[in-house]
């Protein structure tokens, strides 16, 4: 059996930076992952492909807010991924078939950039190299079979047993579950989740553009659902295309040329003609929330706590704010001797995050549902809402503060 202070289940984009930050703060950390260890690093990939032939059109991407970038830089995790990042310098929000438009400029709002767009595999490769240079205990191919609670050395702890006898058990003072929306740890804790289905499917892909995007992110609301185009390389955009569930199978069956034509019809020609499209992945869009944010000696973060609609890219950034808050709480002097897995300690942490979590869920839900549909009356009101947001400074600043995850006077530099 291995004994640590904190065990993290899930070695993804939330679990890895959490493990690195806690390791740097002096905690004994175990990182447990059911899947395989990522192969290679960014350096290995560059060595294998010395001549860059263009951005990977098949890569899945995330948009990191200015606040997320600031925290990653503070922790020393940003410089290793920044060469692969594309800054978002402005945002345009439009409604299909309407005249309203909201324009947000980063410098006008006090930022060097609203955020950065990165390929998920690039982040994981870079951070894996940092993990390998840390003291984090890494266990891959580790599937939790059961979780038990016991006293060890006069202290309560949680013990994670793997379904493979070759994997030693892990005993920890605190277990953090970041193992996705179908969390195995949440299941073992007997905690259910509530689901809200938006009756939409997200088509995730990348497109090559005829015109440069000029680092503008586009959020377009259509009758079927939101459509986001995020800047990557000069002429490549990452796409999150929400379609009605009843249309998803037909749209996924289209060949590339037909899909590009459909996407072009939804988005228009602000970026010229779409030239090429990468592989497409479809995912049902829903909100899934754990019925409890914690269990005995266990905390749920990331998608294990809540899965949000991808509109405005809030889910991952909320998870990183949760991570940053947990690292800060564990860094307090009184936490060094506290029972960090106790219900009281976890309850204080959860209470401190309640307002941010609730506000982000409300905003995401409003955007996902409030700008969908084609009725003339609501569409007109939505257009006026977009114009109002563009013209009324305080509304715009409030929206920016929420979506960037930082205060208006804070700046994030690449």
ZAROPA-689264 format. One record per residue (C-alpha): residue in one letter; y negated, z, x. Coordinates in Angstrom, 2 decimals, decimal comma. Layout:
# ZAROPA-689264
{rec 'A'; {Y; Z; X}}
...
//
This chain:
# ZAROPA-689264
{rec 'X'; {0,00; 0,00; 0,00}}
{rec 'X'; {-3,49; -0,85; 1,19}}
{rec 'X'; {-6,31; 1,57; 0,38}}
{rec 'X'; {-9,89; 0,34; -0,02}}
{rec 'X'; {-13,09; 1,49; -1,67}}
{rec 'X'; {-13,55; -1,56; -3,89}}
{rec 'X'; {-11,05; -4,20; -4,98}}
{rec 'X'; {-12,41; -7,49; -6,31}}
{rec 'X'; {-10,12; -9,73; -8,35}}
{rec 'X'; {-11,27; -13,34; -8,25}}
{rec 'X'; {-12,34; -15,23; -5,11}}
{rec 'X'; {-14,73; -17,66; -6,77}}
{rec 'X'; {-18,48; -18,17; -6,69}}
{rec 'X'; {-19,11; -14,63; -7,93}}
{rec 'X'; {-16,38; -12,66; -6,20}}
{rec 'X'; {-16,90; -14,08; -2,72}}
{rec 'X'; {-20,61; -13,23; -2,29}}
{rec 'X'; {-19,96; -9,83; -3,86}}
{rec 'X'; {-17,21; -9,14; -1,32}}
{rec 'X'; {-19,38; -10,29; 1,57}}
{rec 'X'; {-22,36; -8,18; 0,48}}
{rec 'X'; {-20,29; -5,02; -0,02}}
{rec 'X'; {-18,53; -5,55; 3,31}}
{rec 'X'; {-21,90; -5,87; 5,05}}
{rec 'X'; {-22,99; -2,62; 3,36}}
{rec 'X'; {-20,06; -0,78; 4,94}}
{rec 'X'; {-17,63; -0,55; 2,04}}
{rec 'X'; {-13,93; -1,20; 2,52}}
{rec 'X'; {-13,29; -4,24; 0,34}}
{rec 'X'; {-10,21; -6,15; -0,79}}
{rec 'X'; {-10,56; -9,62; -2,31}}
{rec 'X'; {-7,58; -10,62; -4,47}}
{rec 'X'; {-7,08; -14,17; -5,67}}
{rec 'X'; {-4,26; -15,71; -7,69}}
{rec 'X'; {-4,87; -19,19; -6,27}}
{rec 'X'; {-4,56; -20,56; -2,77}}
{rec 'X'; {-7,00; -19,98; 0,05}}
{rec 'X'; {-9,61; -22,78; 0,32}}
{rec 'X'; {-8,77; -25,24; 3,07}}
{rec 'X'; {-11,29; -26,16; 5,71}}
{rec 'X'; {-14,97; -25,38; 6,13}}
{rec 'X'; {-18,13; -27,44; 5,84}}
{rec 'X'; {-17,90; -28,04; 9,60}}
{rec 'X'; {-14,32; -29,32; 9,27}}
{rec 'X'; {-15,34; -31,64; 6,43}}
{rec 'X'; {-18,25; -33,02; 8,46}}
{rec 'X'; {-16,02; -33,59; 11,49}}
{rec 'X'; {-13,51; -35,48; 9,37}}
{rec 'X'; {-16,27; -37,66; 7,91}}
{rec 'X'; {-18,86; -38,12; 10,69}}
{rec 'X'; {-20,59; -40,96; 8,84}}
{rec 'X'; {-21,93; -39,77; 5,50}}
{rec 'X'; {-21,17; -42,42; 2,91}}
{rec 'X'; {-23,11; -40,80; 0,11}}
{rec 'X'; {-22,82; -37,76; -2,08}}
{rec 'X'; {-19,46; -36,97; -3,68}}
{rec 'X'; {-19,65; -38,21; -7,27}}
{rec 'X'; {-16,62; -36,09; -8,20}}
{rec 'X'; {-18,05; -32,72; -7,08}}
{rec 'X'; {-18,68; -29,97; -9,63}}
{rec 'X'; {-22,09; -28,38; -9,17}}
{rec 'X'; {-24,12; -25,29; -9,96}}
{rec 'X'; {-27,87; -24,83; -10,28}}
{rec 'X'; {-28,99; -21,67; -8,49}}
{rec 'X'; {-32,23; -20,17; -9,76}}
{rec 'X'; {-35,05; -19,12; -7,44}}
{rec 'X'; {-33,97; -15,51; -7,88}}
{rec 'X'; {-30,38; -16,29; -6,92}}
{rec 'X'; {-31,51; -18,19; -3,83}}
{rec 'X'; {-33,77; -15,30; -2,82}}
{rec 'X'; {-30,89; -12,81; -3,07}}
{rec 'X'; {-28,49; -15,05; -1,15}}
{rec 'X'; {-31,11; -15,48; 1,58}}
{rec 'X'; {-31,68; -11,73; 1,71}}
{rec 'X'; {-27,94; -11,19; 2,20}}
{rec 'X'; {-27,67; -13,88; 4,89}}
{rec 'X'; {-25,53; -16,23; 2,79}}
{rec 'X'; {-28,09; -18,97; 2,16}}
{rec 'X'; {-28,62; -20,67; 5,52}}
{rec 'X'; {-24,97; -21,77; 5,72}}
{rec 'X'; {-25,25; -23,69; 2,44}}
{rec 'X'; {-28,92; -24,75; 2,41}}
{rec 'X'; {-28,31; -28,09; 4,22}}
{rec 'X'; {-26,25; -29,18; 1,19}}
{rec 'X'; {-28,82; -28,03; -1,39}}
{rec 'X'; {-31,24; -30,13; -3,43}}
{rec 'X'; {-34,39; -28,33; -4,64}}
{rec 'X'; {-35,58; -28,51; -8,25}}
{rec 'X'; {-39,35; -29,02; -7,98}}
{rec 'X'; {-40,04; -29,65; -11,65}}
{rec 'X'; {-38,33; -29,62; -15,04}}
{rec 'X'; {-38,83; -31,86; -18,06}}
{rec 'X'; {-37,52; -30,80; -21,46}}
{rec 'X'; {-37,41; -33,37; -24,27}}
{rec 'X'; {-35,98; -33,84; -27,75}}
{rec 'X'; {-34,26; -37,14; -28,57}}
{rec 'X'; {-36,22; -39,11; -31,16}}
{rec 'X'; {-39,26; -36,80; -30,96}}
{rec 'X'; {-42,61; -36,80; -29,22}}
{rec 'X'; {-42,59; -33,28; -27,80}}
{rec 'X'; {-42,13; -32,72; -24,08}}
{rec 'X'; {-42,36; -29,62; -21,93}}
{rec 'X'; {-43,21; -30,08; -18,27}}
{rec 'X'; {-42,73; -27,28; -15,77}}
{rec 'X'; {-43,96; -27,59; -12,18}}
{rec 'X'; {-42,65; -25,13; -9,61}}
{rec 'X'; {-45,81; -24,91; -7,52}}
{rec 'X'; {-47,99; -24,42; -10,59}}
{rec 'X'; {-45,80; -21,47; -11,53}}
{rec 'X'; {-45,90; -19,92; -8,04}}
{rec 'X'; {-42,58; -21,18; -6,63}}
{rec 'X'; {-41,67; -23,54; -3,85}}
{rec 'X'; {-38,76; -24,60; -6,08}}
{rec 'X'; {-37,37; -23,44; -9,42}}
{rec 'X'; {-33,90; -23,49; -7,91}}
{rec 'X'; {-31,38; -25,44; -5,88}}
{rec 'X'; {-28,42; -27,62; -6,88}}
{rec 'X'; {-25,24; -27,28; -4,85}}
{rec 'X'; {-21,67; -28,54; -5,03}}
{rec 'X'; {-19,35; -25,62; -5,80}}
{rec 'X'; {-16,83; -26,59; -3,13}}
{rec 'X'; {-19,59; -26,71; -0,49}}
{rec 'X'; {-20,57; -23,12; -1,27}}
{rec 'X'; {-16,98; -21,89; -1,24}}
{rec 'X'; {-16,19; -23,63; 2,06}}
{rec 'X'; {-19,26; -22,19; 3,75}}
{rec 'X'; {-18,72; -18,68; 2,43}}
{rec 'X'; {-15,03; -18,79; 3,31}}
{rec 'X'; {-16,05; -19,11; 6,96}}
{rec 'X'; {-18,17; -15,97; 6,55}}
{rec 'X'; {-15,26; -14,20; 4,88}}
{rec 'X'; {-12,95; -15,06; 7,76}}
{rec 'X'; {-15,45; -13,44; 10,12}}
{rec 'X'; {-15,75; -10,28; 8,03}}
{rec 'X'; {-13,53; -7,22; 7,60}}
{rec 'X'; {-12,77; -8,05; 3,95}}
{rec 'X'; {-9,05; -7,78; 3,23}}
{rec 'X'; {-8,14; -11,17; 1,72}}
{rec 'X'; {-5,04; -11,63; -0,40}}
{rec 'X'; {-4,30; -15,07; -1,87}}
{rec 'X'; {-1,43; -15,85; -4,22}}
{rec 'X'; {-1,97; -12,35; -5,65}}
{rec 'X'; {-1,36; -12,17; -9,40}}
{rec 'X'; {-1,85; -8,73; -10,91}}
{rec 'X'; {1,19; -7,59; -12,88}}
{rec 'X'; {-0,09; -4,18; -13,88}}
{rec 'X'; {-2,90; -1,74; -13,18}}
{rec 'X'; {-2,21; 1,98; -12,88}}
{rec 'X'; {-4,35; 5,06; -12,32}}
{rec 'X'; {-3,41; 7,93; -10,06}}
{rec 'X'; {-4,82; 10,59; -7,76}}
{rec 'X'; {-4,73; 9,97; -4,02}}
{rec 'X'; {-6,21; 12,31; -1,42}}
{rec 'X'; {-7,71; 14,47; -4,19}}
{rec 'X'; {-9,54; 11,46; -5,65}}
{rec 'X'; {-8,84; 9,27; -8,64}}
{rec 'X'; {-8,12; 5,62; -7,93}}
{rec 'X'; {-6,85; 2,45; -9,54}}
{rec 'X'; {-3,76; 0,73; -8,17}}
{rec 'X'; {-3,25; -3,01; -8,62}}
{rec 'X'; {0,39; -4,08; -8,50}}
{rec 'X'; {1,19; -7,73; -7,78}}
{rec 'X'; {4,00; -9,62; -9,49}}
{rec 'X'; {5,27; -10,56; -6,02}}
{rec 'X'; {7,07; -7,74; -4,21}}
{rec 'X'; {6,02; -9,29; -0,91}}
{rec 'X'; {2,38; -8,49; -1,76}}
{rec 'X'; {1,49; -4,85; -0,98}}
{rec 'X'; {-0,15; -2,87; -3,78}}
{rec 'X'; {-3,89; -2,26; -3,52}}
{rec 'X'; {-5,43; 1,15; -4,25}}
{rec 'X'; {-9,19; 1,28; -4,84}}
{rec 'X'; {-11,86; 3,67; -6,08}}
{rec 'X'; {-13,37; 0,83; -8,12}}
{rec 'X'; {-11,94; -2,44; -9,43}}
{rec 'X'; {-14,33; -5,33; -10,14}}
{rec 'X'; {-12,85; -8,13; -12,24}}
{rec 'X'; {-14,45; -11,55; -11,74}}
{rec 'X'; {-11,34; -13,54; -12,62}}
{rec 'X'; {-12,79; -15,85; -15,26}}
{rec 'X'; {-13,12; -16,02; -19,02}}
{rec 'X'; {-9,35; -15,61; -19,51}}
{rec 'X'; {-9,41; -12,55; -17,24}}
{rec 'X'; {-5,99; -11,18; -16,36}}
{rec 'X'; {-7,50; -7,78; -15,58}}
{rec 'X'; {-9,23; -7,65; -18,96}}
{rec 'X'; {-5,91; -8,49; -20,60}}
{rec 'X'; {-4,09; -5,75; -18,67}}
{rec 'X'; {-6,81; -3,28; -19,70}}
{rec 'X'; {-6,12; -4,12; -23,35}}
{rec 'X'; {-9,66; -5,33; -23,97}}
{rec 'X'; {-10,18; -8,30; -26,26}}
{rec 'X'; {-13,05; -10,77; -26,32}}
{rec 'X'; {-15,13; -12,20; -29,15}}
{rec 'X'; {-15,57; -15,96; -29,33}}
{rec 'X'; {-18,32; -18,12; -30,75}}
{rec 'X'; {-17,50; -21,83; -30,81}}
{rec 'X'; {-20,55; -24,14; -30,64}}
{rec 'X'; {-18,40; -27,04; -31,88}}
{rec 'X'; {-19,37; -28,89; -28,71}}
{rec 'X'; {-17,52; -30,14; -25,64}}
{rec 'X'; {-19,19; -30,40; -22,26}}
{rec 'X'; {-18,55; -33,56; -20,26}}
{rec 'X'; {-19,19; -32,74; -16,59}}
{rec 'X'; {-19,78; -35,54; -14,10}}
{rec 'X'; {-22,25; -37,11; -11,64}}
{rec 'X'; {-24,11; -40,41; -11,89}}
{rec 'X'; {-25,72; -42,70; -9,36}}
{rec 'X'; {-29,26; -43,64; -10,37}}
{rec 'X'; {-31,26; -46,82; -9,97}}
{rec 'X'; {-34,45; -44,81; -9,39}}
{rec 'X'; {-35,02; -41,68; -7,28}}
{rec 'X'; {-35,05; -38,49; -9,33}}
{rec 'X'; {-37,96; -37,01; -7,32}}
{rec 'X'; {-36,35; -33,57; -7,58}}
{rec 'X'; {-36,93; -33,39; -11,33}}
{rec 'X'; {-34,35; -31,67; -13,53}}
{rec 'X'; {-34,09; -33,02; -17,07}}
{rec 'X'; {-32,94; -31,08; -20,14}}
{rec 'X'; {-32,73; -33,33; -23,19}}
{rec 'X'; {-31,76; -32,03; -26,62}}
{rec 'X'; {-29,83; -34,47; -28,78}}
{rec 'X'; {-28,25; -34,30; -32,23}}
{rec 'X'; {-24,86; -33,64; -30,61}}
{rec 'X'; {-26,09; -31,02; -28,14}}
{rec 'X'; {-28,01; -30,54; -24,89}}
{rec 'X'; {-27,85; -33,08; -22,05}}
{rec 'X'; {-28,80; -31,92; -18,55}}
{rec 'X'; {-29,36; -34,07; -15,46}}
{rec 'X'; {-29,84; -32,09; -12,26}}
{rec 'X'; {-31,04; -33,65; -8,98}}
{rec 'X'; {-28,62; -33,97; -6,09}}
{rec 'X'; {-29,02; -36,69; -3,48}}
{rec 'X'; {-32,07; -38,92; -3,79}}
{rec 'X'; {-30,39; -41,18; -6,33}}
{rec 'X'; {-27,60; -38,98; -7,70}}
{rec 'X'; {-27,74; -36,54; -10,61}}
{rec 'X'; {-25,28; -33,92; -11,78}}
{rec 'X'; {-24,62; -34,26; -15,51}}
{rec 'X'; {-23,70; -31,72; -18,18}}
{rec 'X'; {-23,34; -33,80; -21,34}}
{rec 'X'; {-22,74; -31,86; -24,56}}
{rec 'X'; {-21,04; -33,86; -27,30}}
{rec 'X'; {-19,71; -32,95; -30,74}}
{rec 'X'; {-16,11; -31,76; -30,62}}
{rec 'X'; {-15,06; -34,48; -33,06}}
{rec 'X'; {-16,39; -37,15; -30,64}}
{rec 'X'; {-15,09; -35,69; -27,39}}
{rec 'X'; {-11,69; -37,37; -27,29}}
{rec 'X'; {-13,23; -40,78; -27,96}}
{rec 'X'; {-15,92; -40,32; -25,31}}
{rec 'X'; {-13,46; -39,12; -22,68}}
{rec 'X'; {-11,29; -42,19; -23,38}}
{rec 'X'; {-14,14; -44,61; -22,60}}
{rec 'X'; {-13,96; -46,55; -19,36}}
{rec 'X'; {-16,74; -45,93; -16,83}}
{rec 'X'; {-18,93; -48,82; -17,97}}
{rec 'X'; {-18,72; -47,81; -21,63}}
{rec 'X'; {-19,37; -44,15; -20,83}}
{rec 'X'; {-22,42; -45,04; -18,72}}
{rec 'X'; {-23,76; -47,06; -21,64}}
{rec 'X'; {-23,25; -44,13; -24,03}}
{rec 'X'; {-24,89; -41,70; -21,59}}
{rec 'X'; {-27,80; -44,09; -21,10}}
{rec 'X'; {-28,29; -44,30; -24,85}}
{rec 'X'; {-28,48; -40,51; -25,11}}
{rec 'X'; {-30,78; -40,03; -22,12}}
{rec 'X'; {-32,95; -43,15; -22,01}}
{rec 'X'; {-34,35; -44,93; -18,97}}
{rec 'X'; {-36,58; -42,31; -17,32}}
{rec 'X'; {-34,45; -42,64; -14,18}}
{rec 'X'; {-33,76; -46,34; -14,53}}
{rec 'X'; {-30,30; -47,69; -15,17}}
{rec 'X'; {-27,26; -45,54; -14,40}}
{rec 'X'; {-25,21; -47,43; -11,81}}
{rec 'X'; {-21,99; -45,49; -11,23}}
{rec 'X'; {-20,27; -42,44; -12,63}}
{rec 'X'; {-17,84; -40,01; -11,02}}
{rec 'X'; {-14,73; -38,49; -12,54}}
{rec 'X'; {-15,27; -36,69; -15,84}}
{rec 'X'; {-14,09; -33,23; -16,82}}
{rec 'X'; {-14,30; -31,97; -20,40}}
{rec 'X'; {-14,55; -28,30; -21,34}}
{rec 'X'; {-15,00; -26,70; -24,79}}
{rec 'X'; {-18,42; -25,03; -25,02}}
{rec 'X'; {-18,37; -21,54; -26,42}}
{rec 'X'; {-19,68; -18,05; -25,88}}
{rec 'X'; {-16,96; -15,57; -24,94}}
{rec 'X'; {-17,93; -11,92; -24,50}}
{rec 'X'; {-15,73; -9,02; -23,48}}
{rec 'X'; {-15,65; -6,38; -26,20}}
{rec 'X'; {-16,31; -3,79; -23,49}}
{rec 'X'; {-18,20; -4,21; -20,19}}
{rec 'X'; {-16,00; -1,67; -18,44}}
{rec 'X'; {-12,59; -0,02; -18,52}}
{rec 'X'; {-11,31; 3,03; -16,63}}
{rec 'X'; {-12,42; 2,49; -13,00}}
{rec 'X'; {-12,94; -1,18; -13,81}}
{rec 'X'; {-16,06; -3,31; -14,19}}
{rec 'X'; {-16,15; -6,85; -15,60}}
{rec 'X'; {-18,61; -9,35; -14,14}}
{rec 'X'; {-19,14; -13,10; -14,29}}
{rec 'X'; {-17,13; -15,02; -16,86}}
{rec 'X'; {-14,76; -12,07; -17,19}}
{rec 'X'; {-17,69; -10,29; -18,88}}
{rec 'X'; {-19,26; -13,24; -20,68}}
{rec 'X'; {-18,99; -17,01; -20,68}}
{rec 'X'; {-22,22; -18,71; -21,79}}
{rec 'X'; {-23,13; -22,19; -22,94}}
{rec 'X'; {-24,27; -24,16; -19,84}}
{rec 'X'; {-27,67; -25,05; -21,33}}
{rec 'X'; {-30,45; -24,06; -18,87}}
{rec 'X'; {-27,79; -23,03; -16,32}}
{rec 'X'; {-28,01; -19,30; -17,03}}
{rec 'X'; {-24,40; -18,09; -16,78}}
{rec 'X'; {-23,89; -18,18; -13,01}}
{rec 'X'; {-27,38; -16,89; -12,28}}
{rec 'X'; {-26,91; -13,95; -14,64}}
{rec 'X'; {-23,65; -13,18; -12,84}}
{rec 'X'; {-25,43; -13,19; -9,47}}
{rec 'X'; {-28,10; -10,85; -10,84}}
{rec 'X'; {-25,30; -8,53; -11,97}}
{rec 'X'; {-23,82; -8,74; -8,47}}
{rec 'X'; {-27,18; -8,03; -6,82}}
{rec 'X'; {-27,71; -5,00; -9,08}}
{rec 'X'; {-24,23; -3,67; -8,28}}
{rec 'X'; {-24,81; -4,06; -4,54}}
{rec 'X'; {-28,14; -2,23; -4,86}}
{rec 'X'; {-26,57; 0,58; -6,89}}
{rec 'X'; {-23,78; 1,00; -4,36}}
{rec 'X'; {-26,35; 1,00; -1,56}}
{rec 'X'; {-28,13; 4,08; -2,87}}
{rec 'X'; {-27,59; 7,14; -0,71}}
{rec 'X'; {-26,18; 9,17; -3,58}}
{rec 'X'; {-23,55; 6,50; -4,20}}
{rec 'X'; {-21,97; 7,07; -0,80}}
{rec 'X'; {-20,52; 10,39; -1,96}}
{rec 'X'; {-20,36; 9,64; -5,69}}
{rec 'X'; {-17,27; 8,79; -7,67}}
{rec 'X'; {-18,17; 5,11; -8,00}}
{rec 'X'; {-15,33; 4,41; -10,40}}
{rec 'X'; {-16,15; 7,17; -12,86}}
{rec 'X'; {-17,11; 6,36; -16,43}}
{rec 'X'; {-20,48; 8,06; -15,86}}
{rec 'X'; {-21,35; 5,98; -12,77}}
{rec 'X'; {-20,21; 2,73; -14,35}}
{rec 'X'; {-22,04; 3,59; -17,57}}
{rec 'X'; {-25,34; 3,99; -15,71}}
{rec 'X'; {-24,87; 0,61; -14,05}}
{rec 'X'; {-24,00; -1,12; -17,33}}
{rec 'X'; {-26,98; 0,47; -19,12}}
{rec 'X'; {-29,32; -0,73; -16,39}}
{rec 'X'; {-28,16; -4,32; -16,88}}
{rec 'X'; {-28,17; -4,33; -20,68}}
{rec 'X'; {-31,65; -5,79; -21,30}}
{rec 'X'; {-31,27; -8,70; -18,88}}
{rec 'X'; {-27,83; -9,54; -20,21}}
{rec 'X'; {-28,87; -9,39; -23,86}}
{rec 'X'; {-32,03; -11,43; -23,28}}
{rec 'X'; {-30,17; -14,14; -21,39}}
{rec 'X'; {-27,48; -14,39; -24,05}}
{rec 'X'; {-30,15; -14,69; -26,77}}
{rec 'X'; {-32,05; -17,41; -24,90}}
{rec 'X'; {-28,92; -19,41; -24,17}}
{rec 'X'; {-27,72; -19,14; -27,75}}
{rec 'X'; {-31,14; -20,17; -29,11}}
{rec 'X'; {-31,28; -23,25; -26,89}}
{rec 'X'; {-27,68; -24,23; -27,63}}
{rec 'X'; {-28,05; -23,96; -31,40}}
{rec 'X'; {-31,76; -24,27; -32,14}}
{rec 'X'; {-32,20; -27,75; -30,65}}
{rec 'X'; {-29,06; -29,33; -32,08}}
{rec 'X'; {-29,03; -31,45; -35,22}}
{rec 'X'; {-30,87; -34,46; -36,56}}
{rec 'X'; {-32,54; -33,29; -39,77}}
{rec 'X'; {-36,13; -34,59; -39,90}}
{rec 'X'; {-37,82; -31,27; -40,75}}
{rec 'X'; {-36,18; -29,12; -38,07}}
{rec 'X'; {-36,58; -31,94; -35,54}}
{rec 'X'; {-40,34; -32,02; -36,19}}
{rec 'X'; {-40,59; -28,26; -35,76}}
{rec 'X'; {-38,58; -28,44; -32,55}}
{rec 'X'; {-40,98; -31,09; -31,24}}
{rec 'X'; {-43,92; -28,84; -32,03}}
{rec 'X'; {-42,09; -26,01; -30,29}}
{rec 'X'; {-41,72; -28,09; -27,15}}
{rec 'X'; {-45,40; -29,05; -27,27}}
{rec 'X'; {-46,35; -25,43; -27,85}}
{rec 'X'; {-44,33; -24,29; -24,86}}
{rec 'X'; {-46,05; -26,96; -22,75}}
{rec 'X'; {-49,57; -26,09; -23,90}}
{rec 'X'; {-49,48; -22,30; -24,17}}
{rec 'X'; {-49,39; -20,73; -20,71}}
{rec 'X'; {-47,90; -17,30; -21,55}}
{rec 'X'; {-44,95; -18,87; -23,40}}
{rec 'X'; {-44,26; -21,17; -20,49}}
{rec 'X'; {-44,52; -18,34; -17,95}}
{rec 'X'; {-42,16; -16,15; -19,98}}
{rec 'X'; {-39,64; -19,00; -20,12}}
{rec 'X'; {-39,95; -19,54; -16,36}}
{rec 'X'; {-39,49; -15,84; -15,57}}
{rec 'X'; {-36,33; -15,70; -17,67}}
{rec 'X'; {-34,73; -18,88; -16,33}}
{rec 'X'; {-35,62; -18,36; -12,66}}
{rec 'X'; {-34,55; -14,74; -12,64}}
{rec 'X'; {-37,61; -13,54; -10,70}}
{rec 'X'; {-41,12; -12,35; -11,50}}
{rec 'X'; {-43,94; -14,85; -11,59}}
{rec 'X'; {-45,48; -13,71; -8,31}}
{rec 'X'; {-42,25; -13,81; -6,35}}
{rec 'X'; {-41,58; -16,96; -4,37}}
{rec 'X'; {-38,34; -18,57; -3,27}}
{rec 'X'; {-38,44; -20,75; -0,19}}
{rec 'X'; {-35,66; -23,03; 0,85}}
//
